[in-house]
Every structure is written in C-alpha cells, then in structure tokens.
C-alpha cells in the first residue's frame, strides 16, 4: 500500500528565525456559536482543504476537540503521501484554538484560529507561522502553496455559510 511508503520527520522546536507568517481573515454570516461549532467538528476540515492535497483524517471520527488532542492526517503532496500529526495546544471554546504540527511536511507549523463577533456574523482569523523543510530551496513554492490553501479555505467557508 502506498501509505506504507509515506514518512514524515518530527517537527523540532520553534526556530529562532526564518519563520513565514500568514494572516488571513474572513467574515461568515453566522453566529459565533454556530461558527465555532463548525470548527469543533474535525470532519469539516476536509471540506476546507483543497482537493489537490487529497487530505484525509486518519484518526477515527468523531473526535472530541480539546487541548492535548492529537490528530493524524494524510496528505498527498506532489504525488508523495505524507503523514501529518498535529496536537491541539490551546482550546478556548468560542474564542480560539491552536494546532501545532508534531510530525509532517514542515520543519515548524503553528496555526492559531480565532473567532470574533462582528456586525454581520463572525470573523474567522487564521494566523499561521511555518517553516518549510529545506527552506533555502523550497521557501517560495511552499509559501505560494500555503497561500493557495488559505485562499481556498476562505472560499470554502463562504460556501459553508451562505448569506
């Protein structure tokens, strides 16, 4: 089976320099409670991820989201299957949560999701800091790919919460 060939090194500690930061936000026409509930269901992550990543959650569903939860995924990146394991480092219902890569395609990955009530719905904020492996070679391509993923995510959220 192809997955048996997949590997991914463990992520290290947060690098002192070289991190790439990405900030995006989108307003969805739904209450804070409804929006956070959507993100509390790990199964919704697949619909927020572009098909070209062939993203699959490997941990049996349903999952009870909480601090300390470890979730295993698999992506297909340029034809190579890569396992990806994250840990929920912070879980503050209705406010924010943070996932951090333990093993996967990045040397470092930390993603903070924040939620704010605004006129017309809820602002969903994504703050990501990451460092590609072999950054000296892959920096530009990986940054473009991550930007594409989060552009897709904005559109998918708009489809998930129609006006």
MDTraj code that builds the backbone (N, CA, C; nanometers):
import mdtraj as md
import numpy as np

residues = "UNK UNK UNK UNK UNK UNK UNK UNK UNK UNK UNK UNK UNK UNK UNK UNK UNK UNK UNK UNK UNK UNK UNK UNK UNK UNK UNK UNK UNK UNK UNK UNK UNK UNK UNK UNK UNK UNK UNK UNK UNK UNK UNK UNK UNK UNK UNK UNK UNK UNK UNK UNK UNK UNK UNK UNK UNK UNK UNK UNK UNK UNK UNK UNK UNK UNK UNK UNK UNK UNK UNK UNK UNK UNK UNK UNK UNK UNK UNK UNK UNK UNK UNK UNK UNK UNK UNK UNK UNK UNK UNK UNK UNK UNK UNK UNK UNK UNK UNK UNK UNK UNK UNK UNK UNK UNK UNK UNK UNK UNK UNK UNK UNK UNK UNK UNK UNK UNK UNK UNK UNK UNK UNK UNK UNK UNK UNK UNK UNK UNK UNK UNK UNK UNK UNK UNK UNK UNK UNK UNK UNK UNK UNK UNK UNK UNK UNK UNK UNK UNK UNK UNK UNK UNK UNK UNK UNK UNK UNK UNK UNK UNK UNK".split()
xyz = np.array([
    [0.0845, -0.1182, 0.0000],
    [0.0000, 0.0000, 0.0000],
    [0.0891, 0.1246, 0.0000],
    [0.0499, 0.2262, -0.0764],
    [0.1304, 0.3467, -0.0909],
    [0.1555, 0.4158, 0.0416],
    [0.0563, 0.4149, 0.1331],
    [0.0747, 0.4813, 0.2621],
    [0.1911, 0.4226, 0.3406],
    [0.2197, 0.2943, 0.3205],
    [0.3297, 0.2315, 0.3921],
    [0.4627, 0.2934, 0.3546],
    [0.4687, 0.3592, 0.2393],
    [0.5923, 0.4227, 0.1954],
    [0.6049, 0.5655, 0.2476],
    [0.4965, 0.6167, 0.3024],
    [0.4963, 0.7563, 0.3477],
    [0.5799, 0.7711, 0.4745],
    [0.6422, 0.8863, 0.4872],
    [0.7201, 0.9170, 0.6068],
    [0.7109, 1.0660, 0.6304],
    [0.7385, 1.1027, 0.7486],
    [0.7471, 1.2453, 0.7787],
    [0.8266, 1.2601, 0.9074],
    [0.9309, 1.3390, 0.9038],
    [1.0098, 1.3593, 1.0257],
    [0.9326, 1.4388, 1.1296],
    [0.9768, 1.4240, 1.2516],
    [0.9167, 1.5007, 1.3609],
    [0.9538, 1.6477, 1.3461],
    [0.8622, 1.7327, 1.3908],
    [0.8910, 1.8760, 1.3940],
    [0.9800, 1.9030, 1.5152],
    [1.0637, 2.0015, 1.5029],
    [1.1504, 2.0376, 1.6138],
    [1.0902, 2.1481, 1.6979],
    [1.1755, 2.2165, 1.7681],
    [1.1312, 2.3312, 1.8463],
    [1.1151, 2.4512, 1.7529],
    [1.0473, 2.5524, 1.8022],
    [1.0228, 2.6718, 1.7206],
    [1.1555, 2.7355, 1.6819],
    [1.1786, 2.7510, 1.5522],
    [1.3036, 2.8132, 1.5074],
    [1.3121, 2.9595, 1.5501],
    [1.4323, 3.0045, 1.5759],
    [1.4540, 3.1427, 1.6193],
    [1.4382, 3.2406, 1.5039],
    [1.4588, 3.1952, 1.3817],
    [1.4462, 3.2862, 1.2665],
    [1.4034, 3.2075, 1.1429],
    [1.3635, 3.2848, 1.0420],
    [1.3246, 3.2238, 0.9152],
    [1.1789, 3.1870, 0.9029],
    [1.1005, 3.2078, 1.0088],
    [0.9589, 3.1715, 1.0022],
    [0.8843, 3.2561, 0.9004],
    [0.7900, 3.1948, 0.8353],
    [0.6994, 3.2637, 0.7439],
    [0.5678, 3.2816, 0.8189],
    [0.5123, 3.4008, 0.8118],
    [0.3856, 3.4305, 0.8799],
    [0.2781, 3.4552, 0.7747],
    [0.1617, 3.3997, 0.7984],
    [0.0470, 3.4208, 0.7113],
    [-0.0713, 3.4575, 0.7999],
    [-0.1384, 3.5652, 0.7638],
    [-0.2572, 3.6094, 0.8360],
    [-0.3696, 3.6236, 0.7347],
    [-0.4805, 3.5589, 0.7613],
    [-0.5994, 3.5773, 0.6779],
    [-0.7199, 3.5904, 0.7696],
    [-0.8231, 3.6530, 0.7177],
    [-0.9494, 3.6548, 0.7904],
    [-1.0633, 3.6649, 0.6910],
    [-1.1773, 3.6170, 0.7349],
    [-1.2982, 3.6195, 0.6541],
    [-1.4155, 3.6327, 0.7496],
    [-1.5180, 3.7051, 0.7059],
    [-1.6398, 3.7175, 0.7858],
    [-1.7435, 3.6229, 0.7273],
    [-1.7978, 3.5382, 0.8136],
    [-1.9041, 3.4482, 0.7700],
    [-2.0348, 3.4937, 0.8347],
    [-2.1464, 3.4835, 0.7607],
    [-2.2751, 3.5316, 0.8116],
    [-2.3410, 3.4297, 0.9040],
    [-2.2744, 3.4032, 1.0179],
    [-2.3265, 3.3073, 1.1151],
    [-2.2845, 3.3545, 1.2540],
    [-2.3556, 3.3055, 1.3536],
    [-2.3229, 3.3429, 1.4904],
    [-2.1883, 3.2837, 1.5316],
    [-2.1307, 3.3413, 1.6341],
    [-2.0057, 3.2899, 1.6888],
    [-2.0218, 3.1440, 1.7308],
    [-2.1320, 3.1120, 1.7955],
    [-2.1555, 2.9752, 1.8418],
    [-2.1631, 2.8775, 1.7252],
    [-2.2375, 2.9140, 1.6212],
    [-2.2516, 2.8267, 1.5042],
    [-2.1172, 2.8087, 1.4334],
    [-2.0427, 2.9173, 1.4212],
    [-1.9139, 2.9114, 1.3524],
    [-1.8145, 2.8268, 1.4304],
    [-1.8048, 2.8496, 1.5615],
    [-1.7105, 2.7715, 1.6417],
    [-1.7502, 2.6243, 1.6427],
    [-1.8813, 2.5979, 1.6467],
    [-1.9278, 2.4592, 1.6421],
    [-1.8829, 2.3906, 1.5130],
    [-1.8892, 2.4625, 1.4019],
    [-1.8431, 2.4082, 1.2738],
    [-1.6964, 2.3661, 1.2837],
    [-1.6128, 2.4512, 1.3436],
    [-1.4701, 2.4213, 1.3570],
    [-1.4447, 2.3152, 1.4641],
    [-1.5382, 2.2954, 1.5537],
    [-1.5235, 2.1940, 1.6579],
    [-1.5412, 2.0527, 1.6042],
    [-1.5916, 2.0423, 1.4850],
    [-1.6111, 1.9121, 1.4215],
    [-1.4953, 1.8892, 1.3247],
    [-1.4017, 1.8048, 1.3658],
    [-1.2806, 1.7811, 1.2862],
    [-1.3132, 1.7359, 1.1442],
    [-1.4244, 1.6679, 1.1269],
    [-1.4605, 1.6191, 0.9935],
    [-1.4798, 1.7331, 0.8936],
    [-1.5089, 1.8533, 0.9400],
    [-1.5267, 1.9674, 0.8493],
    [-1.3953, 2.0157, 0.7891],
    [-1.2843, 1.9753, 0.8468],
    [-1.1552, 2.0190, 0.7948],
    [-1.1317, 1.9718, 0.6518],
    [-1.1803, 1.8538, 0.6184],
    [-1.1614, 1.8036, 0.4818],
    [-1.2266, 1.8947, 0.3786],
    [-1.3441, 1.9503, 0.4110],
    [-1.4105, 2.0374, 0.3135],
    [-1.3458, 2.1754, 0.3044],
    [-1.2607, 2.2093, 0.4014],
    [-1.1903, 2.3374, 0.3977],
    [-1.0534, 2.3267, 0.3323],
    [-1.0177, 2.2079, 0.2855],
    [-0.8858, 2.1830, 0.2281],
    [-0.9007, 2.1496, 0.0806],
    [-0.8192, 2.2107, -0.0061],
    [-0.8340, 2.1865, -0.1498],
    [-0.8107, 2.0399, -0.1877],
    [-0.8858, 1.9964, -0.2887],
    [-0.8802, 1.8566, -0.3332],
    [-0.7404, 1.8144, -0.3778],
    [-0.6608, 1.9093, -0.4300],
    [-0.5283, 1.8715, -0.4806],
    [-0.4354, 1.8209, -0.3702],
    [-0.4706, 1.8413, -0.2427],
    [-0.3903, 1.7871, -0.1323],
    [-0.4339, 1.6466, -0.0914],
    [-0.5507, 1.6030, -0.1426],
    [-0.6028, 1.4707, -0.1080],
    [-0.5955, 1.4479, 0.0441],
    [-0.6393, 1.5465, 0.1191],
    [-0.6320, 1.5486, 0.2644],
    [-0.7320, 1.4502, 0.3244],
    [-0.6846, 1.3653, 0.4152],
    [-0.7722, 1.2699, 0.4827],
    [-0.7372, 1.2640, 0.6307],
    [-0.8391, 1.2623, 0.7138],
    [-0.8198, 1.2437, 0.8574],
    [-0.8071, 1.0939, 0.8818],
    [-0.7006, 1.0539, 0.9481],
    [-0.6748, 0.9121, 0.9742],
    [-0.7237, 0.8693, 1.1131],
    [-0.7322, 0.9627, 1.2053],
    [-0.7813, 0.9328, 1.3397],
    [-0.9314, 0.9049, 1.3297],
    [-0.9790, 0.7970, 1.3908],
    [-1.1223, 0.7652, 1.3819],
    [-1.2096, 0.8804, 1.4334],
    [-1.3153, 0.9081, 1.3581],
    [-1.4121, 1.0117, 1.3924],
    [-1.5316, 0.9490, 1.4622],
    [-1.6081, 1.0241, 1.5394],
    [-1.5916, 1.1661, 1.5694],
    [-1.4844, 1.1871, 1.6761],
    [-1.4316, 1.3085, 1.6791],
    [-1.3290, 1.3464, 1.7760],
    [-1.3868, 1.4506, 1.8709],
    [-1.3506, 1.4407, 1.9959],
    [-1.3878, 1.5428, 2.0936],
    [-1.2726, 1.6422, 2.0988],
    [-1.2910, 1.7563, 2.0346],
    [-1.1843, 1.8563, 2.0304],
    [-1.1576, 1.9066, 2.1712],
    [-1.0277, 1.9158, 2.2053],
    [-0.9856, 1.9590, 2.3382],
    [-0.8356, 1.9821, 2.3355],
    [-0.7880, 2.0542, 2.4338],
    [-0.6442, 2.0728, 2.4477],
    [-0.5785, 1.9361, 2.4694],
    [-0.4690, 1.9137, 2.3981],
    [-0.3961, 1.7880, 2.4108],
    [-0.4352, 1.6828, 2.3090],
    [-0.5451, 1.7040, 2.2353],
    [-0.5876, 1.6061, 2.1361],
    [-0.4846, 1.5969, 2.0245],
    [-0.4476, 1.4753, 1.9882],
    [-0.3559, 1.4508, 1.8773],
    [-0.4378, 1.3924, 1.7625],
    [-0.4213, 1.4502, 1.6440],
    [-0.4974, 1.4075, 1.5263],
    [-0.3990, 1.3704, 1.4163],
    [-0.4235, 1.2567, 1.3530],
    [-0.3400, 1.2117, 1.2418],
    [-0.4144, 1.2303, 1.1110],
    [-0.3430, 1.2821, 1.0130],
    [-0.3962, 1.3059, 0.8791],
    [-0.3016, 1.2432, 0.7781],
    [-0.3411, 1.2516, 0.6529],
    [-0.2526, 1.2168, 0.5440],
    [-0.2817, 1.3119, 0.4295],
    [-0.1761, 1.3637, 0.3696],
    [-0.1910, 1.4452, 0.2502],
    [-0.1113, 1.3788, 0.1384],
    [-0.1421, 1.4180, 0.0184],
    [-0.0679, 1.3731, -0.0978],
    [-0.0083, 1.4991, -0.1587],
    [0.1210, 1.5177, -0.1450],
    [0.1876, 1.6398, -0.1887],
    [0.2798, 1.6066, -0.3044],
    [0.2440, 1.6584, -0.4218],
    [0.3200, 1.6306, -0.5448],
    [0.3377, 1.4814, -0.5669],
    [0.2299, 1.4066, -0.5385],
    [0.2304, 1.2628, -0.5609],
    [0.2905, 1.1806, -0.4488],
    [0.3416, 1.2448, -0.3452],
    [0.4044, 1.1739, -0.2347],
    [0.3106, 1.1753, -0.1132],
    [0.2730, 1.0570, -0.0627],
    [0.1880, 1.0535, 0.0564],
    [0.2700, 1.0915, 0.1791],
    [0.2156, 1.1841, 0.2587],
    [0.2856, 1.2325, 0.3768],
    [0.1916, 1.2280, 0.4960],
    [0.2301, 1.1544, 0.6001],
    [0.1502, 1.1605, 0.7224],
    [0.1735, 1.2936, 0.7917],
    [0.0695, 1.3425, 0.8564],
    [0.0774, 1.4699, 0.9258],
    [0.0069, 1.4507, 1.0598],
    [0.0759, 1.4814, 1.1679],
    [0.0192, 1.4687, 1.3012],
    [0.0228, 1.6049, 1.3685],
    [-0.0917, 1.6454, 1.4224],
    [-0.0982, 1.7725, 1.4933],
    [-0.1507, 1.7502, 1.6346],
    [-0.1238, 1.8476, 1.7170],
    [-0.1719, 1.8475, 1.8557],
    [-0.2457, 1.9792, 1.8791],
    [-0.3587, 1.9719, 1.9476],
    [-0.4294, 2.0933, 1.9871],
    [-0.3613, 2.1441, 2.1140],
    [-0.2896, 2.2557, 2.1010],
    [-0.2156, 2.3121, 2.2143],
    [-0.3002, 2.4057, 2.2992],
    [-0.4021, 2.4659, 2.2406],
    [-0.4919, 2.5550, 2.3145],
    [-0.6328, 2.5317, 2.2633],
    [-0.7290, 2.5303, 2.3540],
    [-0.8696, 2.5120, 2.3180],
    [-0.9535, 2.6007, 2.4082],
    [-1.0009, 2.7117, 2.3522],
    [-1.0828, 2.8066, 2.4255],
    [-1.2133, 2.8252, 2.3476],
    [-1.3161, 2.7440, 2.3795],
    [-1.4408, 2.7478, 2.3029],
    [-1.4964, 2.8888, 2.2861],
    [-1.5321, 2.9201, 2.1618],
    [-1.5885, 3.0495, 2.1286],
    [-1.4853, 3.1597, 2.1123],
    [-1.3584, 3.1291, 2.1365],
    [-1.2544, 3.2312, 2.1301],
    [-1.1448, 3.1924, 2.0307],
    [-1.0784, 3.0779, 2.0568],
    [-0.9671, 3.0389, 1.9719],
    [-0.9269, 2.8948, 1.9991],
    [-0.8489, 2.8404, 1.9058],
    [-0.7751, 2.7179, 1.9321],
    [-0.6488, 2.7204, 1.8476],
    [-0.5511, 2.6418, 1.8915],
    [-0.4199, 2.6393, 1.8270],
    [-0.3836, 2.4945, 1.7980],
    [-0.3449, 2.4680, 1.6727],
    [-0.2894, 2.3365, 1.6416],
    [-0.1441, 2.3540, 1.5991],
    [-0.0635, 2.2556, 1.6372],
    [0.0792, 2.2585, 1.6070],
    [0.1196, 2.1229, 1.5515],
    [0.1982, 2.1263, 1.4464],
    [0.2449, 2.0024, 1.3857],
    [0.3452, 1.9324, 1.4776],
    [0.3225, 1.8030, 1.4984],
    [0.4191, 1.7193, 1.5693],
    [0.5073, 1.6442, 1.4701],
    [0.4451, 1.6040, 1.3592],
    [0.5153, 1.5307, 1.2538],
    [0.4488, 1.5679, 1.1230],
    [0.5286, 1.5925, 1.0209],
    [0.4678, 1.6261, 0.8929],
    [0.5612, 1.6964, 0.7984],
    [0.5030, 1.7668, 0.7033],
    [0.5817, 1.8221, 0.5928],
    [0.6638, 1.9462, 0.6272],
    [0.6372, 2.0090, 0.7396],
    [0.7065, 2.1338, 0.7733],
    [0.8103, 2.1108, 0.8826],
    [0.9103, 2.1963, 0.8823],
    [1.0041, 2.1953, 0.9943],
    [0.9337, 2.2510, 1.1182],
    [0.8437, 2.3493, 1.0945],
    [0.7628, 2.4083, 1.2014],
    [0.6291, 2.4504, 1.1433],
    [0.5211, 2.4261, 1.2166],
    [0.3865, 2.4691, 1.1778],
    [0.3059, 2.4950, 1.3045],
    [0.2554, 2.6149, 1.3174],
    [0.1659, 2.6510, 1.4273],
    [0.0543, 2.7349, 1.3672],
    [-0.0704, 2.6970, 1.3948],
    [-0.1868, 2.7613, 1.3346],
    [-0.2839, 2.8000, 1.4457],
    [-0.3020, 2.9310, 1.4630],
    [-0.3990, 2.9812, 1.5594],
    [-0.5248, 3.0234, 1.4852],
    [-0.6376, 2.9725, 1.5314],
    [-0.7699, 3.0053, 1.4775],
    [-0.8381, 3.0927, 1.5823],
    [-0.8827, 3.2110, 1.5421],
    [-0.9541, 3.2991, 1.6349],
    [-1.0914, 3.3327, 1.5767],
    [-1.1832, 3.3639, 1.6669],
    [-1.3214, 3.3900, 1.6279],
    [-1.3699, 3.5134, 1.7015],
    [-1.4302, 3.6071, 1.6269],
    [-1.4758, 3.7330, 1.6849],
    [-1.6143, 3.7657, 1.6303],
    [-1.7034, 3.8044, 1.7194],
    [-1.8346, 3.8511, 1.6765],
    [-1.8182, 3.9893, 1.6142],
    [-1.8739, 4.0067, 1.4950],
    [-1.8699, 4.1352, 1.4250],
    [-2.0081, 4.1600, 1.3655],
    [-2.0298, 4.2818, 1.3208],
    [-2.1546, 4.3119, 1.2524],
    [-2.1657, 4.2210, 1.1300],
    [-2.2749, 4.1505, 1.1199],
    [-2.2965, 4.0638, 1.0051],
    [-2.2507, 3.9206, 1.0247],
    [-2.1978, 3.8871, 1.1432],
    [-2.1591, 3.7478, 1.1643],
    [-2.0373, 3.7297, 1.2527],
    [-1.9471, 3.6457, 1.2050],
    [-1.8275, 3.6097, 1.2817],
    [-1.7040, 3.6239, 1.1931],
    [-1.6047, 3.6907, 1.2472],
    [-1.4755, 3.6978, 1.1777],
    [-1.3952, 3.5742, 1.2191],
    [-1.3498, 3.4999, 1.1180],
    [-1.2641, 3.3838, 1.1383],
    [-1.1230, 3.4279, 1.0995],
    [-1.0331, 3.4237, 1.1949],
    [-0.8957, 3.4696, 1.1748],
    [-0.8026, 3.3499, 1.1798],
    [-0.7152, 3.3412, 1.0824],
    [-0.6126, 3.2375, 1.0793],
    [-0.4769, 3.3054, 1.0850],
    [-0.3994, 3.2733, 1.1863],
    [-0.2609, 3.3174, 1.1962],
    [-0.1737, 3.1929, 1.1946],
    [-0.0894, 3.1855, 1.0944],
    [-0.0049, 3.0676, 1.0773],
    [0.1400, 3.1126, 1.0748],
    [0.2232, 3.0371, 1.1452],
    [0.3669, 3.0551, 1.1307],
    [0.4226, 2.9191, 1.0930],
    [0.5084, 2.9194, 0.9928],
    [0.5605, 2.7920, 0.9446],
    [0.6996, 2.8111, 0.8867],
    [0.7682, 2.7006, 0.8768],
    [0.8997, 2.6983, 0.8149],
    [0.9087, 2.5697, 0.7351],
    [0.9257, 2.5821, 0.6042],
    [0.9372, 2.4615, 0.5226],
    [1.0675, 2.3873, 0.5524],
    [1.0663, 2.2603, 0.5251],
    [1.1910, 2.1848, 0.5282],
    [1.2728, 2.2318, 0.4077],
    [1.4015, 2.2308, 0.4196],
    [1.4894, 2.2793, 0.3123],
    [1.4465, 2.4177, 0.2653],
    [1.4197, 2.5058, 0.3600],
    [1.3639, 2.6377, 0.3303],
    [1.4458, 2.7139, 0.2263],
    [1.5740, 2.7007, 0.2266],
    [1.6592, 2.7724, 0.1313],
    [1.6228, 2.7357, -0.0121],
    [1.5647, 2.6169, -0.0308],
    [1.5285, 2.5699, -0.1644],
    [1.3777, 2.5816, -0.1908],
    [1.2969, 2.5599, -0.0875],
    [1.1525, 2.5444, -0.1075],
    [1.0690, 2.6638, -0.0628],
    [1.1305, 2.7631, -0.0015],
    [1.0592, 2.8756, 0.0599],
    [0.9489, 2.9329, -0.0296],
    [0.9829, 2.9756, -0.1496],
    [0.8862, 3.0418, -0.2377],
    [0.7710, 2.9522, -0.2777],
    [0.8001, 2.8319, -0.3180],
    [0.6957, 2.7382, -0.3621],
    [0.6030, 2.7016, -0.2466],
    [0.6603, 2.6731, -0.1309],
    [0.5777, 2.6346, -0.0162],
    [0.4904, 2.7515, 0.0279],
    [0.5459, 2.8709, 0.0316],
    [0.4660, 2.9884, 0.0703],
    [0.3477, 3.0065, -0.0258],
    [0.3718, 2.9939, -0.1558],
    [0.2620, 3.0055, -0.2538],
    [0.1569, 2.8969, -0.2308],
    [0.2018, 2.7742, -0.2038],
    [0.1062, 2.6654, -0.1797],
    [0.0218, 2.6925, -0.0562],
    [0.0836, 2.7392, 0.0522],
    [0.0090, 2.7674, 0.1754],
    [-0.0894, 2.8823, 0.1500],
    [-0.0480, 2.9839, 0.0768],
    [-0.1400, 3.0929, 0.0427],
    [-0.2578, 3.0410, -0.0389],
    [-0.2322, 2.9517, -0.1338],
    [-0.3400, 2.8915, -0.2136],
    [-0.4362, 2.8127, -0.1247],
    [-0.3819, 2.7398, -0.0283],
    [-0.4657, 2.6609, 0.0629],
    [-0.5582, 2.7533, 0.1413],
    [-0.5060, 2.8644, 0.1916],
    [-0.5888, 2.9540, 0.2721],
    [-0.6831, 3.0381, 0.1857],
    [-0.6488, 3.0654, 0.0619],
    [-0.7450, 3.1276, -0.0299],
    [-0.8622, 3.0334, -0.0534],
    [-0.8320, 2.9062, -0.0748],
    [-0.9366, 2.8058, -0.0922],
    [-1.0236, 2.7983, 0.0340],
    [-0.9585, 2.8004, 0.1488],
    [-1.0290, 2.7906, 0.2765],
    [-1.1314, 2.9026, 0.2917],
    [-1.0930, 3.0261, 0.2534],
    [-1.1880, 3.1384, 0.2602],
    [-1.3108, 3.1112, 0.1742],
    [-1.2878, 3.0653, 0.0518],
    [-1.3997, 3.0369, -0.0381],
    [-1.4861, 2.9230, 0.0152],
    [-1.4228, 2.8209, 0.0707],
    [-1.4974, 2.7071, 0.1262],
    [-1.5814, 2.7511, 0.2459],
    [-1.5285, 2.8407, 0.3278],
    [-1.6079, 2.8923, 0.4406],
    [-1.7278, 2.9717, 0.3906],
    [-1.7065, 3.0491, 0.2864],
    [-1.8199, 3.1248, 0.2301],
    [-1.9275, 3.0300, 0.1761],
    [-1.8844, 2.9183, 0.1163],
    [-1.9818, 2.8185, 0.0667],
    [-2.0508, 2.7472, 0.1839],
    [-1.9791, 2.7252, 0.2924],
    [-2.0351, 2.6537, 0.4080],
    [-2.1340, 2.7404, 0.4860],
    [-2.1195, 2.8718, 0.4749],
    [-2.2070, 2.9662, 0.5454],
    [-2.2652, 3.0648, 0.4453],
    [-2.3580, 3.0199, 0.3612],
    [-2.4144, 3.1138, 0.2626],
    [-2.4973, 3.2226, 0.3297],
    [-2.5048, 3.3398, 0.2651],
    [-2.5828, 3.4506, 0.3241],
    [-2.7306, 3.4178, 0.3340],
])
top = md.Topology()
chain = top.add_chain()
for i, resn in enumerate(residues, 1):
    res = top.add_residue(resn, chain, resSeq=i)
    for name in ("N", "CA", "C"):
        top.add_atom(name, md.element.get_by_symbol(name[0]), res)
traj = md.Trajectory(xyz[None], top)
